Amino acid sequence: MNIILIGLAIFLLLDSFLSIIFGKRYILWGLEYTPSKYRNYVKNVSLLPARTLFSIRFIEITIGTILLWIGLL
């Protein structure tokens, strides 16, 4: 169980850090291979104000850190 939590935590942390570093290019990367409903949803999310996107990234980092902490216990 711990290995699953650690893996999920590492995924969330890497995803959020890459999103912070590369911005919208990372969010929109690879969408041509996804279903159209999901593609439209992600495009609409990427149009949110910068403050909202930062809040989402911060929440993702927080959840990843908590999962990593729980997984390491």
C-alpha positions in Angstrom: 0.0 0.0 0.0 2.8 2.4 0.8 4.4 2.0 -2.5 1.2 3.0 -4.3 0.9 6.1 -2.2 4.5 7.0 -2.8 4.1 6.4 -6.5 1.0 8.6 -6.7 2.6 11.3 -4.6 5.7 11.4 -6.9 3.4 11.6 -9.9 1.4 14.5 -8.5 4.5 16.4 -7.4 6.2 15.9 -10.8 3.1 16.9 -12.7 2.6 20.1 -10.7 6.3 21.1 -10.9 6.3 20.5 -14.7 3.1 22.5 -15.0 4.7 25.4 -13.0 7.9 25.3 -15.1 6.4 24.9 -18.6 3.0 26.5 -18.1 0.3 26.2 -20.7 2.6 24.4 -23.1 2.7 21.5 -20.6 -1.0 21.6 -19.9 -1.9 21.4 -23.6 0.9 19.0 -24.6 -0.4 15.7 -26.1 -4.1 16.7 -26.3 -4.3 15.7 -29.9 -4.3 12.1 -28.8 -7.2 12.4 -26.3 -11.0 12.3 -26.8 -12.6 15.6 -27.8 -14.6 16.1 -24.6 -11.5 15.7 -22.5 -9.5 18.0 -24.9 -12.2 20.7 -24.7 -12.3 20.4 -20.9 -8.5 20.8 -20.5 -8.5 23.7 -23.0 -11.2 25.5 -20.9 -9.2 24.8 -17.7 -6.0 26.3 -19.3 -8.0 29.5 -20.0 -8.6 30.1 -16.3 -6.9 33.1 -14.7 -3.3 32.7 -13.7 -4.2 33.0 -10.0 -6.7 30.1 -10.2 -4.2 27.9 -12.1 -1.6 28.6 -9.4 -4.1 27.6 -6.8 -4.8 24.4 -8.5 -1.0 23.7 -8.8 -0.5 24.5 -5.1 -3.3 22.2 -4.1 -1.8 19.4 -6.2 1.6 20.0 -4.5 0.0 19.9 -1.1 -1.9 16.7 -1.8 1.3 15.1 -3.2 3.3 16.1 -0.2 0.7 14.7 2.2 0.5 11.4 0.3 4.3 11.2 0.3 4.4 11.8 4.0 1.7 9.2 4.7 3.4 6.7 2.4 6.7 7.1 4.1 5.3 6.5 7.6 
